[in-house]
Amino acid sequence: MGIRMKTTVNIPDGLFRKAKAFCAENAITLTELVQKALQDAISSRGVEQGTFKLADGRFKGELGLRPGIDPADWATIRDLTYEGRGS
């Protein structure tokens, strides 16, 4: 399994008692429980699968705006976005 690290973890008393009881009922050590919980938490978030990369959604052209529209003029861009869609 490679190099092992020792560490100290602060666990509230109630949770610690529940963890110890769980370990006794399942014939595992607290170390095994913590390792399994950490592995499950990491795996469920996809950390081992690599970093998510969003597909490139760019398109060719000049900013995609109509000629003569200032890209910093958000009010005009908003108005053009909703043009013909409602009141």
C-alpha positions, 0 to 999 in steps of 0.5 A, spaced: 500 500 500 505 504 500 508 509 505 503 510 511 502 516 515 500 517 522 495 523 524 491 525 529 484 527 528 479 530 533 472 526 533 466 528 537 465 523 543 458 521 541 461 520 534 467 516 536 463 512 540 458 510 534 464 509 530 467 504 535 461 500 536 460 500 528 467 497 528 466 492 534 459 490 530 463 489 523 469 486 526 474 492 523 479 496 526 477 504 527 483 505 522 480 500 517 473 504 518 477 511 517 481 509 511 474 506 507 470 512 509 476 517 506 476 512 500 469 512 499 468 520 500 474 521 495 471 516 490 464 519 490 467 526 488 470 523 482 477 525 484 481 519 482 478 520 475 482 526 474 480 533 473 473 535 469 475 539 463 469 543 460 469 542 452 471 548 448 465 552 446 468 558 442 466 559 435 469 563 430 468 570 429 469 577 432 466 576 439 459 574 436 456 580 436 453 584 431 458 590 427 457 596 431 455 593 438 460 595 444 462 589 448 462 593 454 455 595 453 451 590 457 444 594 457 444 593 449 446 586 449 441 584 454 436 588 450 438 584 443 438 578 447 431 578 449 428 582 442 422 579 440 421 574 446 415 577 450 413 584 452 
